[in-house]
């Protein structure tokens, strides 16, 4: 697996993106936020933007702080889509998302690397249809339970 930037410690935060946008303090890329949730992108720049709109996510630049974040562009975004967006942007997803994906409160480093490797292969493969994601998650879970 290629070297991923570390976002493993990122937590969900709430930001009033529209208030910042109306004050000229935020830029939206690949859509507009549909929820105030924010998932920070450490050490990010505009040059690193990759397609995340098909995952129901958008990218936001907070001009006031200089921070970049992912935000859901619609309701109903789940951990799978947020984690996939992180991976598309070259990040190791936050640990809380991996725990949600596996429904396990604790996982080993070996297991988390196995999940990320399968996840990365999935994102780089032909599986663009979110309808396929449930099947892929079941495949990942079955691989983990067999280890």
N, C-alpha and C positions, 0 to 999 in steps of 0.2 A: 504494500500500500504506500502511496506517496505520502510525504510528510504533510500532515494537516496542522493548521494553526490551532492553538488550544483555546477552546471556549468552554471547556468542561466545567468551570466554576460559575458560569453565567446563571443568573436567576431571572425569573420573569419580573418585570417592573411595569408600572402603569404610567403612561405619559399622555397628556392631552395634546396629541399631534395636531389637531385642527386649530387649537388656540395658538400654538407655535407657528403653524403655517400662515394663519391670518395675520400674525405679527411680523411675517417675513423672516422667521427664525428657523424654518424647516423646509427641506426640499423632499419631494416624493419621487421615487423611481419605480417603474414597472407597476403602476397602479397607485391607489390611495388606501390608507389604513381604514379598515372597517371596524376595528376594535382598538382600545387604548393600550393593549398589551405591547410590550417592547422586549425584544431579545437582543442585547447588545452584541456588536461585532467588534471585538478587540483588534486594534491595529489595522483597521480597514481603510480603504481609499476608493475613490470612484473608479480607478483603473481595475479594481477587482470585481466589479459588478458582473454577475452572470445571471442567466435566466432563472427566475424563481416565481414568476407570475403564474405559470401553469400549476404551481403547488398552492396557489391561493395566498401567496405572500407578496409583500412589497418591501422595498428598501427605503429607509428614511435617513436623511442626514440632518442632524440637529445642529444648525448653524451657530446657535448660542454656545454650545459646549464643544462642538467639533466631533461629537460622537456619532457613530453610525449604528443603525439597528434594523433588525427584521421586525415586521409587524404584519399581523393577519390582514389581508385585504377583504376578507369576508367572514361571516359567522361560520361556526362549525369546523374550524381548523383544528386538527388533532396533532398529537406529539409526532406522529409519523411525518406529516407534512413540514413541520417546523424543523425536525432533524434532517429531513431531505434537503431543505433550503440551506441549512448550515453546511451540509456536505457539498452541495453544488458550489458554494462560495469558498470551499477549501478549508473548512473548519471541522474539528472534532466537536460533535454536538454536546451541549451541556449534559452532565450526568443525570439530572432529574428527568430528562427526556428518555434516556436509555432505560432508566428504571420504569418509566411509564410504558415504554414499548414492550418490555419483557414481563410486566406485572410482577416484578421482583424488587423488594426493597433494597436488597444488597446483591451485588454481583462481583465476581472477581475481575481483576485487571485482564486476565486471559480471556474471560468471557466477553468483556466489553470490547476488546480488540477483535474478537471473532465477529461480534455483532457489527462493528464498524466496517470490517472487511467485506462482509456479505452486503451490508448496506451500500457501500461504495460501488461494488460491482453491479448492484441493482440499478443505482442511479446512472451509471455509465452505460448500462445496457439498453435494450429496446423498451423497457418498462416505463413509458411516459404516462400511461393511462392510470389514473388514481384507482380505478376499479381493480387493477392488478395488485395494488399495494397490500390489500388484505391477504391475498394468497402468498405474497412474498413474506409478509410478517409471520404467517404460519410456518413457512419454510424455515425462517430464521429460528423461530422458537423450537421447531422439531430438531434442528441441528444442535441447538444448545442443550436440549434435554438428552440428546444422544451422546453428549461428551462426558 
